[in-house]
Amino acid sequence: MTKKRGNHHQYPQYPLLPTDIHKRAINFQAVSIVSSLIQPLQNLDTLKYIDKRVSRDDKLPWVQSIIRKGFTALEKLLKEHTGRGDTFLAPQLHAASKRFNIDMNEFPILSRLHETYYDIPTFRETLPANQPDAVGQLSQ
């Protein structure tokens, strides 16, 4: 989050955070949901750790249930508050959809954001599959 604040001040013509304090607070709540609940399950080391403790048949449904819980919280939080500051969700939505087979139709707000991100050329260029070192499942 420090980086976001730095970029926000360094490039004011491209604000990442809303200037309104209440909207900014909503943004930080969303960041908290992602960083504490959703993102850790997309970390390769975390997934390897889970692999050692949960059967392959149980892993995907378990990860999906945690991501769905986070997405449900985000849907509720962002219902009336989506905007430029929610671009940090792009990698989480992509991974949930592609790696963990989450049906984004369950989450209309997040689904709309997810589709919008694909309209951004820079986003498409940074997808894991487009990286020169991406192989196997990491390229998805």
Backbone hydrogen bonds in HBPLUS format (Angstrom, degrees):
<---DONOR---> <-ACCEPTOR-->    atom                        ^
c    i                          cat <-CA-CA->   ^        H-A-AA   ^      H-
h    n   atom  resd res      DA  || num        DHA   H-A  angle D-A-AA Bond
n    s   type  num  typ     dist DA aas  dist angle  dist       angle   num
A0005-ARG N   A0001-MET O   3.19 MM   4  6.55 161.5  2.22 151.3 154.7     1
A0006-GLY N   A0002-THR O   2.97 MM   4  6.27 162.6  2.00 155.4 160.4     2
A0007-ASN N   A0003-LYS O   2.85 MM   4  6.10 168.4  1.86 159.9 162.2     3
A0008-HIS N   A0004-LYS O   2.85 MM   4  5.96 156.4  1.90 150.2 157.6     4
A0009-HIS N   A0005-ARG O   3.11 MM   4  6.37 150.7  2.20 147.6 153.7     5
A0010-GLN N   A0006-GLY O   2.85 MM   4  5.98 151.7  1.93 148.5 157.9     6
A0011-TYR N   A0007-ASN O   2.79 MM   4  5.70 157.5  1.84 150.9 154.4     7
A0014-TYR N   A0011-TYR O   2.93 MM   3  5.62 162.6  1.96 123.2 128.9     8
A0024-ARG N   A0020-ASP O   2.88 MM   4  6.11 151.3  1.96 151.6 161.1     9
A0025-ALA N   A0021-ILE O   2.97 MM   4  6.14 147.5  2.07 138.1 146.2    10
A0026-ILE N   A0022-HIS O   3.10 MM   4  6.43 151.3  2.19 142.6 149.6    11
A0027-ASN N   A0023-LYS O   3.03 MM   4  6.31 154.0  2.09 143.8 150.8    12
A0028-PHE N   A0024-ARG O   2.98 MM   4  6.35 154.9  2.04 149.0 155.1    13
A0029-GLN N   A0025-ALA O   2.94 MM   4  6.22 146.6  2.05 145.1 154.6    14
A0030-ALA N   A0026-ILE O   2.96 MM   4  6.28 157.1  2.01 151.0 156.8    15
A0031-VAL N   A0027-ASN O   2.93 MM   4  6.25 157.7  1.98 149.7 156.2    16
A0032-SER N   A0028-PHE O   2.96 MM   4  6.13 152.0  2.04 140.3 147.7    17
A0033-ILE N   A0029-GLN O   3.01 MM   4  6.37 155.0  2.08 149.8 155.7    18
A0034-VAL N   A0030-ALA O   3.02 MM   4  6.30 166.6  2.04 155.5 158.6    19
A0035-SER N   A0031-VAL O   2.82 MM   4  5.95 174.0  1.82 157.4 159.5    20
A0036-SER N   A0032-SER O   2.96 MM   4  5.85 147.0  2.07 143.8 151.1    21
A0037-LEU N   A0033-ILE O   3.00 MM   4  5.66 144.6  2.12 140.7 148.3    22
A0039-GLN N   A0034-VAL O   2.81 MM   5  5.59 164.3  1.83 150.1 155.5    23
A0041-LEU N   A0038-ILE O   3.14 MM   3  5.84 141.4  2.30 118.7 127.7    24
A0042-GLN N   A0039-GLN O   2.79 MM   3  5.22 162.6  1.82 121.3 127.2    25
A0043-ASN N   A0040-PRO O   3.28 MM   3  5.27 163.1  2.31 103.9 107.0    26
A0046-THR N   A0043-ASN O   3.08 MM   3  5.33 118.0  2.48 103.8 118.5    27
A0047-LEU N   A0043-ASN O   2.99 MM   4  6.33 160.2  2.03 156.7 162.9    28
A0048-LYS N   A0044-LEU O   2.92 MM   4  6.17 151.7  2.00 148.8 156.5    29
A0049-TYR N   A0045-ASP O   3.02 MM   4  6.21 154.0  2.09 143.6 150.5    30
A0050-ILE N   A0046-THR O   2.92 MM   4  6.22 158.6  1.96 151.6 157.3    31
A0051-ASP N   A0047-LEU O   2.89 MM   4  6.08 151.5  1.97 143.1 151.1    32
A0052-LYS N   A0048-LYS O   3.32 MM   4  6.63 140.4  2.49 141.1 149.0    33
A0052-LYS N   A0049-TYR O   3.21 MM   3  5.44 132.7  2.45 100.1 111.4    34
A0053-ARG N   A0050-ILE O   2.94 MM   3  5.22 146.6  2.06 108.8 119.0    35
A0054-VAL N   A0050-ILE O   2.86 MM   4  5.81 137.6  2.04 164.2 175.4    36
A0058-ASP N   A0055-SER O   2.99 MM   3  5.22 133.2  2.21 102.7 115.6    37
A0059-LYS N   A0055-SER O   2.93 MM   4  6.09 137.8  2.11 152.9 165.8    38
A0062-TRP N   A0058-ASP O   3.09 MM   4  6.08 152.3  2.17 147.1 155.4    39
A0063-VAL N   A0059-LYS O   2.88 MM   4  6.13 169.2  1.90 165.4 167.6    40
A0064-GLN N   A0060-LEU O   2.84 MM   4  5.96 166.7  1.85 158.1 162.4    41
A0065-SER N   A0061-PRO O   2.97 MM   4  6.09 151.5  2.05 139.9 147.0    42
A0066-ILE N   A0062-TRP O   3.17 MM   4  6.50 153.0  2.25 149.0 155.5    43
A0067-ILE N   A0063-VAL O   2.98 MM   4  6.24 167.9  1.99 158.1 161.4    44
A0068-ARG N   A0064-GLN O   2.83 MM   4  5.97 162.1  1.86 151.2 156.7    45
A0069-LYS N   A0065-SER O   3.04 MM   4  6.16 150.5  2.13 137.5 145.1    46
A0070-GLY N   A0066-ILE O   3.08 MM   4  6.43 157.9  2.13 149.8 154.9    47
A0071-PHE N   A0067-ILE O   2.79 MM   4  6.06 161.4  1.83 156.1 162.0    48
A0072-THR N   A0068-ARG O   2.79 MM   4  5.93 154.0  1.86 148.6 155.3    49
A0073-ALA N   A0069-LYS O   3.16 MM   4  6.42 155.1  2.22 142.1 148.3    50
A0074-LEU N   A0070-GLY O   2.91 MM   4  6.22 154.4  1.98 147.8 155.5    51
A0075-GLU N   A0071-PHE O   2.81 MM   4  6.02 159.4  1.85 151.5 156.8    52
A0076-LYS N   A0072-THR O   3.14 MM   4  6.35 161.9  2.17 146.0 150.1    53
A0077-LEU N   A0073-ALA O   2.97 MM   4  6.17 161.5  2.01 148.2 153.6    54
A0078-LEU N   A0074-LEU O   2.74 MM   4  5.78 167.1  1.76 158.9 161.9    55
A0081-HIS N   A0078-LEU O   2.95 MM   3  4.68 160.6  1.99 104.2 110.7    56
A0086-ASP N   A0083-GLY O   3.28 MM   3  5.96 170.4  2.29 119.4 122.1    57
A0089-LEU N   A0086-ASP O   3.05 MM   3  5.77 166.2  2.07 119.8 124.2    58
A0090-ALA N   A0087-THR O   3.10 MM   3  5.62 161.6  2.13 116.6 121.5    59
A0092-GLN N   A0089-LEU O   2.98 MM   3  5.28 117.4  2.39 107.5 123.8    60
A0093-LEU N   A0089-LEU O   2.91 MM   4  6.09 162.0  1.94 166.6 172.7    61
A0094-HIS N   A0090-ALA O   2.99 MM   4  6.13 161.9  2.03 153.9 159.2    62
A0095-ALA N   A0091-PRO O   3.01 MM   4  6.08 167.9  2.02 143.6 147.2    63
A0096-ALA N   A0092-GLN O   2.94 MM   4  6.02 160.0  1.98 144.6 150.9    64
A0097-SER N   A0093-LEU O   3.02 MM   4  6.08 159.4  2.06 144.6 150.0    65
A0098-LYS N   A0094-HIS O   2.82 MM   4  5.94 174.9  1.82 160.2 162.0    66
A0099-ARG N   A0095-ALA O   2.78 MM   4  5.06 141.0  1.93 128.6 141.6    67
A0100-PHE N   A0095-ALA O   3.24 MM   5  6.68 143.5  2.38 154.2 161.6    68
A0102-ILE N   A0096-ALA O   2.92 MM   6  5.49 166.8  1.94 142.3 142.7    69
A0106-GLU N   A0103-ASP O   3.12 MM   3  6.03 169.4  2.13 124.4 127.5    70
A0107-PHE N   A0104-MET O   2.98 MM   3  5.44 158.8  2.02 113.0 119.9    71
A0111-SER N   A0107-PHE O   2.74 MM   4  5.79 153.7  1.81 160.5 169.8    72
A0112-ARG N   A0108-PRO O   3.00 MM   4  6.12 156.3  2.06 142.2 147.3    73
A0113-LEU N   A0109-ILE O   3.05 MM   4  6.39 160.1  2.10 149.8 155.2    74
A0114-HIS N   A0110-LEU O   2.81 MM   4  5.96 160.1  1.85 147.7 153.9    75
A0115-GLU N   A0111-SER O   2.97 MM   4  6.23 160.5  2.01 151.7 155.3    76
A0116-THR N   A0112-ARG O   2.99 MM   4  6.17 154.0  2.06 144.9 152.6    77
A0117-TYR N   A0113-LEU O   2.94 MM   4  6.23 151.8  2.02 155.8 162.4    78
A0119-ASP N   A0116-THR O   2.97 MM   3  5.32 151.6  2.06 108.6 117.8    79
A0120-ILE N   A0117-TYR O   2.99 MM   3  5.41 162.4  2.02 114.3 120.1    80
A0123-PHE N   A0120-ILE O   2.97 MM   3  5.35 122.6  2.31 109.1 123.4    81
A0124-ARG N   A0120-ILE O   3.15 MM   4  6.54 161.7  2.18 157.8 162.7    82
A0125-GLU N   A0121-PRO O   2.94 MM   4  6.19 155.6  2.00 152.6 159.5    83
A0126-THR N   A0122-THR O   3.18 MM   4  6.35 135.5  2.39 138.0 148.4    84
A0126-THR N   A0123-PHE O   3.04 MM   3  5.24 132.6  2.27 101.1 114.1    85
A0127-LEU N   A0124-ARG O   3.35 MM   3  5.42 166.9  2.36 105.0 108.6    86
A0130-ASN N   A0127-LEU O   2.86 MM   3  5.43 149.5  1.96 118.9 128.4    87
A0131-GLN N   A0128-PRO O   3.07 MM   3  5.40 166.9  2.09 117.8 119.4    88
A0134-ALA N   A0131-GLN O   3.17 MM   3  5.44 170.2  2.18 116.7 119.0    89
A0138-LEU N   A0135-VAL O   3.12 MM   3  5.66 125.8  2.43 149.5 144.9    90
A0139-SER N   A0136-GLY O   3.05 MM   3  5.66 155.3  2.12 114.0 121.4    91
A0140-GLN N   A0137-GLN O   3.15 MM   3  5.56 164.1  2.18 113.3 116.8    92
